[in-house]
Structure formats: C-alpha cells, structure tokens
Amino acid sequence: MTTLPAEGTNDGTQREIAPFSSEPRTRLIFGVNTVEQIGQLALGLPASRVLLVTDPGIVRAGHAERVQRLLEAAGIVVTLFAETEENPSTACVDRAVAVAKAARVDAIIGLGGGSAMDTAKGCNFILTNGGRMQDYWGIGKATKAMLPLIAIPTTSGTGSECQSYAIISDAITHQKMACGDPKAAARIALLDPVLTVSQPRRVTACTGIDALCHALETAVTLKRNPISWMYSREGFQLCAQNLETVLTSPDNVPARGRMLLGAAFAGTAIEHSMLGAVHSAANPLSAHFGIVHGQAVGMMLAVVIRYNAGSAEARNLYAQLAVTAGLVSSDAQEDVAIEQLIHHVSRLLRCAEIPNSLRDAGVDRASLPMMAREAAKQWTAQFNPRPALEADFLRFYSEAFEG
C-alpha cells in the first residue's frame, strides 16, 4: 500500500529522522510581472552599482534590456555581462570577474537559466574572496562576506535560484565543480512566469525534465529529511502535472508559473538533501558527448528509478509521489504505483522529444566502461538510496544504451 508515513518502512515502522539544520536564506517572490519590482528590490539590498549577468539568448529575447531599464529607472548604475556560456567554465567566470572589478559593483543579478545564475555566483566567490574557482570546490570555503545577489530565472529547470552552489566546469579538465557556501545563496529569487514564455521548445523540454528529475532524486536520497521531502513532493506534483502542458501550449502562463515554482521547490530540496545516481550518470554524458544536461538526466532517469525501487524505503517514497501527482489512487499497491510512475516519466520524456536510447543520442558503446568509472566517482553518487558502484553504473548505461 502507498499510505505509509514519509519516513516509514515497508513493515510500517518509523525510520529515525537524521539530524538536520534548515535556515531559509533566500526571499522567494513569485507572480506575473513581478520583475517590475527589481529596481526597488535592488535598492533595498542596498545596491547602487549592479553587475547584470546573463547570456546572448536572454539579450535577444529583450529580457536583459527590460531589467536594465527598470534598474536604471531606480537610479542604479548597471554593467551588463552577457557572455555566459552553457555549462559555464572557469574562463567564463574569470571574464565576468574582470568586468565586475572594472565597474566596482556592489551587487550582482543573475538573469537567465542555471548557467547565468551559476556564473553570477562564481563571479561573486572570486570577486569577494579572491583566488580561483578551484579553491571553492566543496562546501563552505569562502572566508569573507559576499555581495548581495538577486536571481531571476527565465527557465523552469535547475532551481539554482534557491541553492547556495555554483556548478562550474574546469576550463582545462572539463570536470564539473560544485562550489557551495551559504554566503553564495541569492538574497532574493524573483520568479516571474512571463519571462519563461520566450524559451525555445527545446529549452523548455530539457529544463523541465531536469526539474522533474531534481524532485524525484531529492525525494529518496540518504540525506532527505522532512523539510526536503515537502519540497520534493510539491515540486514533483507541479512538474509532473504541468510539463506536458507547457510543451503543448507554450503560451499558457499559469502552467508556466506552476513549472517555475516546481523547479524552485525542487531546487530548494537539493539544498537540503542533495542528488543521486541519475546526476552522477548524466555528467559523463555531457562531458564526453556534449549531451545537454536535461536530456542526459532524462535518459538515465527510468533505469535508476527501477534500480532504487529495490530499496524498500525508496520504493515507498516513489509510490507516495505517484499518489501525490494523481498517477494512482491512495490504495494502489506499490508495484502498480512504481510502474505508473515510470510510465508517466517515460511519457513526459517522449513529449519532450528526448532520444529513446544512448545509442540514438550518439553515444559510443565502447565508452560505457570509462563513463561508469567516472560516474561512480561523482559526488552525488554517495547520496543515492542504494549503493551505486562502477558495475551498477555500467549496468545503467548498458540498459539506457539499448533504450
């Protein structure tokens, strides 16, 4: 049955809740046209000279010009850095730092997808604490205060606006570095669904799948706790029920809003409970074959769910997610709930036009053992509800290769 408590086991006993600490660091502002508040919000930091970090696509969409105009109308000097690249590298961050230093900024705004927000955070680390991004790989390595940051997502995906981590790739090794510190969290996350309407369908699809995966992974990790579970559950319900709508009816602003909020909730869950084997398996796919992150996690999602369901606790939690999203009734057997969950995920992947297999995505079969070795060493693997070793990742890749 799927009605056991969130921390229950399959025999109805209660799982001991591990100690945790929860401290909200980011003010969340949600609503249509809330971006119009950016000038007054920035003044309240207080800010007088702002670095606006974004990318060329956001400039073309007109969002950067709108935000800059609103800031300048409030009397704030704005310096634009629009060179953010997908999967930002240390070199990209260094360019942003040079611009920020020259402008003598006292606040930073990240406008765009996860790449823009990560670049803004990475810039903040070095601008305020010096050194290189490699110095901050890990948790809590910044010793000095950081500039106030406002995050304005234009995609419903990474949830970076609600996280204290910057994911930056080493420009030489291409290794992704998770650089986290409570001081790096945005002071304000401004969620305006209107800003997401301009996304190309492909971006909507891949970022939406990423958000869905965040909710599913955070729900079952070894670090999960009652706070993360609430965010995982609500994030999954919002994404599972609205992703297909925004793909088939892209101008549906209410559905866009629910996806945006779902992504933020899932991002908040990451901050509390981390991720698992899906992300560990996805990173080598992006590093070696240039597969977009959202597509990479999507192709690995079903095989890892089925593997994790071998854990009684994870199985129960997945079943509860299926009930929450209306995929099964509350009296459904867990076997039925798991199959319906995987079926729904697979349906959304098809709707998002994610390739059916790694073979279809251009992955070389001979590379699977090498990627399995790398995936097993990824940081997030340690939080998976079932141990995921090199042999397990090879199995995941082999299954996903065939589709």
C-alpha positions in Angstrom: 0.0 0.0 0.0 1.1 3.6 -0.6 -0.2 5.2 2.6 2.7 4.8 5.0 4.3 7.8 6.6 7.0 9.6 4.5 9.7 8.2 6.8 8.1 4.8 7.2 9.4 1.4 6.1 7.7 -1.4 4.4 6.7 -3.0 7.7 5.1 0.1 9.0 7.8 1.1 11.5 9.1 4.6 11.7 12.5 5.5 10.3 14.7 7.5 12.7 14.9 11.1 11.4 18.6 12.1 10.9 19.6 15.4 12.4 19.4 18.4 10.0 19.6 22.2 10.0 17.2 24.3 7.9 17.8 28.1 7.5 15.9 29.9 4.7 18.4 32.2 3.1 16.5 33.3 0.0 13.4 35.5 -0.1 11.1 34.0 -2.8 8.9 36.4 -4.8 6.5 34.8 -7.3 4.0 36.2 -9.7 3.2 37.5 -13.1 5.2 40.7 -13.9 7.0 40.6 -10.5 10.1 41.5 -12.5 8.8 45.1 -12.4 9.8 45.2 -8.7 13.5 44.7 -9.5 14.5 48.3 -9.1 13.1 48.7 -5.6 14.3 45.3 -4.6 17.8 46.1 -5.6 17.7 49.5 -3.8 16.7 47.6 -0.7 19.8 45.4 -0.6 21.1 48.2 -0.8 22.7 48.4 -4.3 23.9 51.3 -6.4 26.2 49.7 -9.0 25.0 46.3 -10.3 26.5 43.6 -12.5 23.8 42.1 -14.6 24.9 38.6 -15.6 23.0 37.0 -18.5 23.5 35.3 -21.9 23.1 36.3 -25.6 19.7 34.5 -25.9 18.2 36.5 -23.0 19.5 39.7 -24.6 17.8 38.7 -27.9 14.6 38.0 -26.1 14.6 41.5 -24.7 14.7 40.5 -21.0 18.1 41.9 -20.3 17.1 45.3 -21.7 13.9 45.3 -19.7 15.7 44.5 -16.4 18.4 47.1 -17.1 15.8 49.8 -17.9 14.0 49.1 -14.6 17.2 49.2 -12.6 18.3 52.4 -14.2 14.9 54.0 -13.6 15.6 53.4 -9.9 18.9 55.2 -10.2 21.1 52.2 -10.2 24.2 52.0 -12.5 24.1 48.8 -14.5 27.0 46.9 -16.1 26.0 44.2 -18.5 27.9 40.9 -18.7 26.1 38.9 -21.5 28.8 36.3 -22.3 27.5 33.5 -20.1 28.0 30.1 -21.8 26.2 26.9 -21.4 27.8 24.8 -18.6 29.9 27.8 -17.6 33.6 27.3 -17.2 36.3 28.9 -15.0 37.3 31.0 -18.0 33.7 32.4 -18.3 33.7 33.2 -14.6 37.1 34.9 -14.9 35.8 37.2 -17.7 32.8 38.2 -15.5 35.1 39.0 -12.6 37.2 41.3 -14.7 34.1 43.2 -15.8 32.8 43.4 -12.3 36.1 44.7 -10.9 36.3 47.4 -13.5 32.8 48.5 -12.7 33.3 48.4 -8.9 29.9 46.8 -8.4 28.3 46.3 -5.0 25.6 43.8 -6.1 25.1 41.1 -8.7 22.0 40.0 -10.6 21.8 36.6 -12.4 19.2 36.7 -15.2 18.6 33.5 -17.2 18.9 29.8 -16.8 21.1 27.9 -14.4 24.2 28.8 -16.3 23.7 32.6 -15.8 22.9 32.1 -12.1 25.9 29.9 -11.6 28.2 32.3 -13.4 26.9 35.1 -11.2 27.6 33.0 -8.1 31.0 32.0 -9.3 31.9 35.6 -10.1 30.8 36.5 -6.5 33.1 34.0 -5.0 36.3 35.3 -6.7 35.3 39.0 -6.6 34.9 38.9 -2.9 37.2 36.2 -1.7 39.9 36.1 -4.4 41.7 33.1 -5.8 40.3 30.6 -8.4 37.1 28.7 -8.6 39.1 25.5 -7.8 39.7 27.0 -4.4 36.0 26.8 -3.6 35.3 23.3 -4.8 33.4 21.8 -1.9 31.4 23.4 0.9 32.0 26.5 3.0 35.4 27.5 1.7 34.6 31.3 1.3 36.0 33.1 4.4 34.8 36.7 3.5 31.3 38.2 3.1 29.9 38.1 -0.5 28.0 40.7 -2.4 24.2 40.5 -2.3 22.8 38.5 -5.2 19.4 38.6 -6.9 18.5 35.5 -9.0 15.9 35.9 -11.8 15.3 32.5 -13.6 14.0 32.5 -17.1 13.8 28.7 -17.3 12.0 26.2 -15.1 14.8 23.8 -14.6 17.9 24.0 -12.3 16.4 25.7 -9.3 19.8 27.4 -8.9 17.9 30.5 -7.6 17.2 28.5 -4.4 20.6 27.0 -4.0 24.0 28.1 -2.5 26.0 26.1 -5.0 27.7 27.3 -8.3 28.3 24.5 -10.7 31.4 25.5 -12.7 33.5 23.4 -15.2 37.3 23.5 -15.1 38.3 25.0 -18.4 41.2 22.6 -18.8 39.9 19.3 -17.4 36.1 19.9 -18.0 35.5 18.5 -14.6 32.3 19.9 -13.1 33.0 21.5 -9.7 30.2 22.1 -7.1 31.3 25.2 -5.2 28.9 25.8 -2.3 28.7 28.2 0.6 25.7 29.6 2.5 27.0 33.1 1.6 26.6 32.4 -2.1 22.9 31.9 -1.9 20.7 34.6 -3.5 19.2 37.1 -1.2 16.2 37.3 -3.4 14.8 34.9 -6.1 12.3 36.6 -8.4 10.0 34.2 -10.1 8.1 35.8 -13.0 6.5 33.2 -15.3 6.1 35.7 -18.1 9.9 35.6 -18.5 9.8 31.8 -19.3 7.4 32.1 -22.2 10.1 33.1 -24.6 12.1 29.9 -24.1 12.6 27.8 -27.3 10.7 24.5 -27.0 13.9 22.5 -26.7 15.0 24.6 -23.7 11.5 24.2 -22.1 11.7 20.5 -22.6 15.2 19.9 -21.2 15.0 22.3 -18.3 11.6 20.8 -17.4 12.9 17.3 -17.4 15.8 18.5 -15.2 13.4 19.9 -12.7 11.3 16.7 -12.7 14.5 14.7 -12.1 15.5 17.0 -9.2 12.2 16.4 -7.4 12.4 12.6 -7.9 16.0 12.3 -6.9 15.9 14.5 -3.8 12.8 12.6 -2.6 14.8 9.4 -2.0 18.4 10.4 -1.2 20.1 9.3 2.0 20.2 12.9 3.1 16.5 13.5 2.8 14.6 15.0 5.8 11.1 16.2 6.5 11.8 19.6 5.0 13.4 18.3 1.8 10.5 15.8 1.4 7.9 18.6 1.5 9.7 20.5 -1.3 10.4 17.3 -3.3 6.8 16.2 -3.1 5.3 19.6 -4.1 8.0 20.2 -6.7 7.2 16.8 -8.3 3.5 17.3 -8.3 3.8 20.7 -10.0 6.3 19.5 -12.6 4.6 16.2 -13.3 1.2 17.8 -13.9 2.3 20.8 -15.9 5.3 19.9 -18.1 3.3 18.4 -20.9 1.0 21.5 -20.9 3.8 24.0 -21.3 5.2 21.8 -24.1 1.9 21.6 -26.0 0.6 25.0 -25.0 3.7 27.2 -24.6 1.7 30.4 -24.1 -0.1 29.0 -21.0 1.2 31.4 -18.4 -0.5 29.7 -15.4 1.1 26.4 -16.3 4.4 28.2 -16.9 4.1 29.6 -13.4 3.5 26.2 -11.8 6.5 24.8 -13.6 8.6 27.7 -12.4 7.5 27.2 -8.8 8.0 23.5 -9.1 11.6 23.9 -10.3 12.3 26.3 -7.4 10.8 23.9 -4.9 12.9 21.1 -6.3 16.0 23.3 -6.2 15.2 24.0 -2.6 15.0 20.3 -1.9 18.5 19.9 -3.4 19.8 22.4 -0.9 18.6 20.1 1.9 19.0 16.6 0.5 21.4 16.6 -2.5 21.0 14.4 -5.6 21.8 10.8 -6.5 22.9 8.4 -9.2 20.9 10.0 -12.1 23.1 13.1 -11.9 26.2 11.1 -11.4 25.5 9.2 -14.6 24.5 12.3 -16.5 27.6 14.3 -16.0 29.9 12.0 -18.1 27.4 12.0 -20.9 27.6 15.8 -21.0 31.4 15.9 -20.6 32.2 13.4 -23.3 29.4 13.6 -25.8 28.1 17.2 -25.3 24.6 16.0 -24.4 22.6 18.8 -22.8 22.2 18.2 -19.1 18.4 17.9 -19.1 18.5 15.3 -21.9 21.3 13.4 -20.1 19.4 13.1 -16.8 16.2 12.2 -18.7 17.8 9.3 -20.5 19.1 7.9 -17.2 16.0 8.5 -15.0 13.9 5.4 -15.6 16.7 2.9 -15.2 17.8 4.5 -11.9 14.3 4.7 -10.5 13.8 1.0 -11.2 17.1 0.2 -9.5 16.4 2.4 -6.5 13.0 0.8 -6.1 14.9 -2.2 -4.8 15.2 -0.2 -1.6 12.1 -0.6 0.5 12.2 3.0 1.7 12.8 4.5 -1.8 10.1 2.3 -3.2 7.6 3.6 -0.7 8.6 7.2 -1.3 8.3 6.8 -5.1 4.9 5.3 -4.6 3.8 8.3 -2.5 5.0 10.6 -5.2 2.8 8.7 -7.7 -0.2 9.2 -5.4 0.6 12.9 -4.8 0.7 13.5 -8.6 -2.6 11.7 -9.1 -1.0 8.9 -11.1 -2.5 6.2 -8.9 -5.1 6.0 -6.1 -4.0 6.0 -2.5 -4.9 2.3 -2.1 -2.8 1.2 -5.1 -0.2 -1.5 -4.5 3.4 -0.3 -4.6 4.3 -2.4 -7.6 1.5 -0.7 -9.5 2.5 2.8 -8.3 6.1 2.3 -9.3 5.1 1.1 -12.8 2.8 4.1 -13.2 5.5 6.5 -12.1 8.0 5.1 -14.6 5.3 5.1 -17.3 4.5 8.7 -16.6 8.1 9.7 -16.7 8.6 7.9 -20.0 5.6 9.6 -21.4 7.0 13.0 -20.5 10.3 12.1 -22.0 8.6 11.3 -25.3 6.7 14.5 -25.1 10.0 16.3 -24.5 11.4 14.5 -27.6 14.3 13.0 -25.5 16.0 10.3 -27.5 14.9 6.7 -26.7 18.4 5.4 -26.1 22.0 6.5 -25.6 22.7 4.9 -29.0 20.2 7.3 -30.6 22.0 10.2 -28.8 25.3 9.3 -30.5 27.0 7.6 -27.5 29.7 5.1 -28.4 29.2 1.8 -26.7 32.9 1.4 -26.2 32.9 4.4 -23.9 30.4 2.9 -21.4 33.0 1.4 -19.1 35.0 4.6 -19.0 31.9 6.6 -18.2 30.9 4.1 -15.5 34.3 4.6 -13.7 33.8 8.4 -13.8 30.1 8.2 -12.7 31.0 6.1 -9.7 33.4 8.9 -8.5 30.8 11.6 -8.8 30.0 13.4 -5.6 26.2 12.8 -5.8 26.6 9.0 -6.1 27.2 8.8 -2.3 23.7 10.1 -1.6 21.8 7.5 -3.7 19.4 5.4 -1.6 21.1 2.2 -2.8 24.9 1.9 -3.2 25.8 2.7 -6.8 29.2 1.4 -7.8 31.1 1.2 -11.1 29.4 -2.1 -12.0 26.0 -0.6 -11.3 26.7 2.4 -13.5 27.8 0.2 -16.3 24.5 -1.6 -16.0 22.6 1.7 -16.1 24.5 2.8 -19.2 24.0 -0.6 -20.9 20.3 -0.6 -20.3 20.0 3.1 -21.4 22.1 2.4 -24.4 19.6 -0.1 -25.7 16.6 2.0 -24.6 
